[in-house]
Amino acid sequence: ERLEEENDNETKAENDDDEVREYDFSKLPEEHCRYCGIHNPACLVRCNICKKWFCNHRGNTSGAHIVNHLVRAKHKDVSLHK
């Protein structure tokens, strides 16, 4: 019964990916979104001008974090994570 509870909790955690998670920025890898801390390589884009990483998540902004950065910084060149 306890194993079933653990599996249910893991499934719930996997389904909660749409929630914004707060990260301790001091413990994150170099490749993380500068706005929200997401560090999943499949979600990241690097600005080739400033070499910072951003995700495609909106969070509390009006657009995706990478789009928000590009507009505000007037940068125009990005690369996907390898």
MOMOKA-V362368 format. One line per field, one symbol per residue. phi: phi as a letter, one per 30 degrees, with the letter a starting at -180 (. if undefined). psi: psi as a letter, one per 40 degrees, with the letter a starting at -180 (. if undefined). burial: # if it has 16 or more other C-alpha atoms within 10 Angstrom, else .. A space follows every 10 residues. Layout:
BEGIN
phi = ???
psi = ???
burial = ???
END
This chain:
BEGIN
phi = .ddddddddd dddddcdddd cccdddcdde dbdddbjebd edccbcdddc iccbccddhc cdbeeddedd ddchcbbbbd dd
psi = dddddddddd ddddeedeih ihihdeeiid gihedeehfh deeiihhede fiiiieidbe ieaidddddd ddefiehiii i.
burial = .......... .......... .......... #########. ..#####... .########. ...####### .......#.. ..
END
